[in-house]
């Protein structure tokens, strides 16, 4: 029996790490649902563990787009391009160059590769991809607020956050201050008022990158970057903050401390979501174990399993486990994902809506396991258009050699109709066409004809 197309928007329920409960998402502003996800530190090619949050929060981005409309969702994923690991890599790889030039070569190369990897994994571009180095002024402004409110202090060339100045510090990880101190990743230094205090700003030597600040030429601590970028692009309080489980403490805990104390808010984000850990062939991934593998190596070399793996296979393999559960990434799992994809039809959505069972599964805290089971039933039902619209929500639409001429003509007709609506300033109806096409796996790209200056729209199939 064919699947049941979606006739109404589902209620999204998400597990919130902050409350340890699953609850309905209630956006602050349904006209602008805002999500921030911690992106890569671009000192080296991204490993397969980095792929998991990229894929998981891409699925959530697609779901939010479907429920609220593409024009009403803002997804920010940052690029950390100032970090001591970057400095070390630049000195190692380009010893003959000035440090700033060497850093630029490292960050540009690795950022470009990360974006190519994400695209190969079927991820849509986030709405905004801010770079840390473009937001130094915003970081300095937050630090100044924290000092003025006695939440931060200067000592030994650093500005540090005073953890004891915040009464409920540790609410996200639910570790008391003594446990946080014992688990600190840096040695306790004498200039700190409290062992758990963390760096907001530190002075730079002449051979280190730095920016002028009220506390001297220096560079930011790790945590302040995300507080500054999320505030600048999403506001002091926003809807969803995501990342890996390993970021709960200290990174996300310290983001919350900085942002709440600077702005005087009860929360930084209403919902905190974290994907589970990843192992490779049953062991923790590490270079010493010999099982460290990058996304690039999986896509382009025979390092893992003696062959290259398509991005769609890597993506489906990730989604076959619920995002909050640990995942064992193995050759066996990839082979299973490949067999599944081979059985699924390469179809066009052709005006269809996603299946209600698939939507219901995803709306229940991104239950991709149940969604994939529903896709199996759809694939066998013969309702290939609904299957295609549903698979596009997970970004796992099987490859098709080309869209047939009749479908392409229909897409062109709808694109032309949208352009006419835009000229008539009927933006609501124009947005409906764009949203429907995206739900069907067709993404529109607006631009201008360089010769005439008129608005033009191109379209492409999103996988």
Secondary structure, DSSP 8 states (H G I E B T S, - for coil): ----B--S----EEEETTTTEEEE---S-TTSEEEEE---BTTS--BHHHHHHHHHHHHHHHHHHHHH-GGGEEEEE-BB---HHHHHHHHHH-TTS-HHHHHHHHHHHHHHHHHHHHHHTT----SB--BGGG-HHHHHHHHHHHHHTTSEEEETTEEEE-GGGSTTTTTTTT--HHHHHHT-SS---TT-SSTT-EEEEEE--TTS--B--TT-SEEE-HHHHHHHHHHHHH-SSEEEEEEEGGGIIIIIHHHHHHHHHHHT-S-SEEEEEEE--EEETTEE--TTTT---BHHHHHHSSTTTTS---HHHHHHHHHTS-TTS-EEE-HHHHHHHHHHHHHS-----TT---BHHHHHHHHBT--HHHHHHHHHHHHHHT-HHHHHHHHHHHT-----S---HHHHHHHHHHHHHHHHHHHTT-HHHHHHHHHHHHHTTEEEEEEE-TTT--EEEEEEE--
